[in-house]
C-alpha cells in the first residue's frame, strides 16, 4: 500500500486522505465499503465520500469498523506523519516475535 499522501491534508484532513488511500488500495468502491460497514446501499457511497472529503468525521466506533474493514490499524487513519503512518501499517502486521524484537531494539536505545 502506498501510504504517502499526494494531496494536502488541509482540504479533506488526514483521516479522509488515509481512508481514501486504504480503500483504493483494497480495491473497494465507496459504496462497497459502506455496505461492508452495514450502511444502507442508497446512502453508503455518499457517507464514505463525506468522510473522505472531510465534510464529516465518523464517530470512533465507526472509524474502528472502517479500519477493521480496510485491514489497517485505527491509528493509521489518524496519523498525520507519513513516516510514522508507514510504521503503524507495518506494526499492524507484526507477529509476537516481531513485537519482542522491536521491544528489545527500543530498550537498547
Secondary structure, DSSP 8 states (H G I E B T S, - for coil): ---S-SS-HHHHHHHHHHHHHHHHHTT--HHHHHHHTT--TTTHHHHHHHHHTTS----HHHHHHHHHHHTS-HHHHH---HHHHHHHHHHTT--HHHHHHHHHHHHH-
